[in-house]
């Protein structure tokens, strides 16, 4: 049986739906009950090892639990959950003889890096989320290396994950385009690596069932979209319009971002535009991935299909009963 820690969240719910579809037994361990699988949920805090000892009964652990939002004020929460919580899971796995562990890390462990950075890239995170995930990976490596012949560890580093029901950065961009409020900044030729949730769930299941030894894999659905290509595709589907619409030069957009920074400091209010957001939007964030080279793994959805499914579910034929997940 699979124990899906953090299984009530966005990726976890999609993974558990896949497990149910394949007829595989699973349990969810989470701080809150799963909206889709409440009867399979054990309420436990990953930071509480006694609660984990009672809740974890599977023979393979898939750990999706994390503090990852950008607006966390108490920075220690990243480390108490992402690092100490992972250490607790490793201890429980050791006590119970659980030999397989799958961990969702992040490409944020690389920090600011060159385009097409692969799994051999230098780890140099620039924020607490990335640093805490890097430290959690070290904890897991130690767990594996204490019994390398008997234990199996798969670490997955996904890029930004999007899909139906997600309310993260990709959805916010799509909503701006759908509402006619989007303005392109820069030449739009910068590339953005993305990952569709249905493919990420498929890879997690692949890793959990085929884990041998130790592996570290980025997850990206290729080929990357440029911002121009992404916006054009979305506008064509939602509005049957060509092109990207209104465009500002990078210098003008960045200047407006600095003005917004000043207004935010004076007013104490958070604004939807800032110099940092403009810089991030115009940067290339592209990673290489060995996931699609793994023997026996095939992503069920092309990236364009994942985008089309998301646009249909969120804007063309929305389901008001769909569970919503706020991830960023």
N, C-alpha and C positions, 0 to 999 in steps of 0.2 A: 504493500500500500504506500502511496505517496503522501507525504505530509507537506502541504503547501503553506509555508509561513508567509503571511501577508496576502493570502489568497482572496481576501475580500476586495482588493483594489482593482485597478483598471486592467493591468496585465494578468493578475491572478485570476480574475473572473473569466477572462478569455481562455486562460490555460485550463482552468477547472471545467469549463464548458467543453473543451477539447477532450479532456480525460473522460468526461461523462459520455461523450459521443463515441469514444473508442472502447467503452466498456471497462475502463480501468478504475480501480478503487482508489479513493483519495479522502483525505481529511484536510480541513482548513484550520490553521491556527492564526488568530488575528486579534487585534484590540477590539474590533467590532464585528458583528455578525454579517455574514455575506448576504447581500440582497438577493442573489440568485440561489445560493445553497445554504440557507440558515440551518438546516437540519444536519449539515456536515461540519458546522463551525464549532470549534472549541475556543472560548475566549481566554486569551493569555497574552501577557506583555512579554516581548522578547527580552526585556531587561530584567525580568523576574525568573530566575533559573528554577525555582521551586514550581512555579506555574508551568514552565516548559516541561519539566519532568513529568508532570501529570498529563499534559495535553498531547505531547508527541508520542504517537504509537505506531507510526509507519516504519518502513524499512528503507526509505530513501527520502531525503529532505531537499525541497526546492525552496530556497530562501529569497523571497521578494520584498521582505519587510525593510523599510528604509525611511529615514527623514531626509527629504530631498528638496522641499520647497525653498525658494529664494528668500522668503519673508520670515524665516525663523529667527526670532530675536535672541533667544538663548542658544548661543552657538554650541554649548556643551551637549545639546540634544542630538546633534549629528553624531557625536562620538559615543554617547551612552547607548544609542540604538544601533547605529551602523557598525560600531566596533565592539563595544561590550556585549551587545546583543548577539553578535556573531560568535563571540567567544563563548557565551552561554550555550548556544546551539552546538558548538563543537564539543563542549563538555558533555552535554546530554547525549550527543551522538556517540561519543566514546563510551559512556556508561551503558548505553543500550545496544552497543554493537552495530550501530547503523554505519554502513560502509560507503554510502553514496551521498554526495552533497553537490547540489547545483546552486550557484550563487549569481545573482544579477548585480553586477558592478556597473560601470559606466565609462564612456570614453572621456569623461571629465578627469579621469586619473592622469591623462596626458597633458592637461592644461592647454596653454597656447602652443600649438604645434604646427608643423608643416602639413600642407595638404597631402592626403593619401597616407597619413601615418598608419602603419599596420601594428600588429600585436607586439612587434619588437621595439616599438617606440619607447623613448625615455619617459618614465613616469615623473611628471612635474606639475601636479595640480595647483591651481591658483586660488581655490576657495575651499571652505570647510567641507562641503559635500564631497568634492573630489578627494581631499585629503583623508576624510574618514573612510571612504570606499577603498582607497589604497591601503590604509591600515587594516581594514577588514580582510582584504586579500592576503595580507601578510599573516594574519591569524589563521586563515584557512590553509595557507601553504604549510604552516607549522603543523596543523592538525594532520594534513595528508602525509607530510614527511616523517611523522612519528611512526607511521605504519604504511609505507609506500606500496608494499606488495598486496596489502589487504584493502586499502581505501581508494576510492575513486572521487576525484574532484573536477568539476567543470565550472569555470568562471566565464561568464558571458558579459561583455562590455557593449551594451547597445548604445547607439546614437539616439537622437530624439525619436520617441515612439509616438505614433499618432493612430487614430482609428475612431470607430463609432463610440460615442459616449464620452470621449476624452475632452477635458476642458483645459488643455495646456496651450503652449505657444502656437502650435500649428493650427489648432482650432481658432484661436484669436485672430490669426492672419486670415484664415478662410472666412471668418465672420466679417472682418473689415471689407474684404473684397465683395462678399455677398451683399453687404449693406451700402456699397458704393462709397465707402469712406477711406479706401486704400489709396495711398500715394506712393509710387515707386521712388526710392531715393538711390541715386547712383546709376551706373550703367547696367546693373542687373545681371552681369555675367558671372557674378560670384556664385559658387556652388554650395549646396546644402545637403549633407547626408541625412537620410531619413530612414525610418524603419516602421513598417506596418505591423500593427499589433498581432494580427493573425499569423504572420510569419515568425514573429518573436516567440509566440506561444508554441508554435510548431517546433522551433529550435530547442526551446526549453525541454519539451517532451523528448525530443531526439537525444539531447544531452543526458537526461535522466535515465533513459533506457539503454543507452549505448556507452555510458561513461566508462572509460578504462584509463587507469593511471591518472594523469593530471593534464588538463587542457585549458588554454586561455584563448578566447576568440572574441574579436569585435563582431557586433552585428549591425550590418548596413544592407539595405536593399538597393542594389545598383540597377541602372546607372543613376548617378546623382542628377537632380534637377538643378539648372541655373534658376535664379529668382525670376528671370524673364520667362523661362519655359513654364515654371510652376504657375505664375500669375496668369499667363496666357491660357493655360489649360483650364484653370478654375473659372476665369471669366467666360471662356467659351462654353463650358458646361452650364454655368449658372445664369449667364446673361446672353449667350449666343453672340458675344462681342469678340472682336479680334484685338490683339495688342494688350498693353499693360495699363492703358489709361494715362492719367496725369503723372508726370515724372519731374522730380527735382534733381539738380546736380548734388553730388555728395557734399560739396562745400556749403551750399545753401541749407541742405538738410541738417548738417552738423551744426551750422550756425543757429538754426532754430532749436536744436537740441540744447545748446548752451543757454539760450534765452529761457527755455523751459526749466533748466536746472536752477537758474537764478530765481525764477518765479516760485519754484517749489521750495527753495530755501527760505524765501521771504514769507511765503504764505503758510508753509508747513504742510502743504497738501501734495499728495503724490499725483503726478500727471502722466498721461499715457505716452508721452514722448520725453526722451532725455538724450543727452549726448552719448551715453553708454549704449542705449538701445539702438541708436542710429549706427554706431560703430559695429555692434554685433550684427545688425541686419545686413550691413554692406560687406561683412567679412566672409571669406570662404571658410566653411567648416566641413571638411571632407575627410573621410577615413576609408582606408582599405579594410577588407574583411576576409578572413579565411573561412567564414561560416559556410559559404556556398560551395566550397571545395571539399567539404567533409563527405566521406563516402557514405552513401545511403541517405543523405539529406537533400530534399528538394523543397524550396519555398513554395507553398501552394498558391501564392498570389504574386503577380508582377506588381511593381511599385505603382504603375499607372492604374492597375485594377484596384489596389488598396485605396488610392486617392478617390477613384470613382465611387467605390462603395461608401466611403466616408461622406462625400458630397451628397450622395443620394440619401443616406440615412439622416444626415444633419440638416439638409436644406431643401432637397427636392421632395422627399417623402418622409418627413420626420415622424417618429413614433413618440408620442407624449409620455408613454409608460417606460421608455428606455431608461435604464439606470445611468446616472451621470457621475463622472469621476473628475474631481478637481485635482490636478496633478502638479500644477506649477503656479 
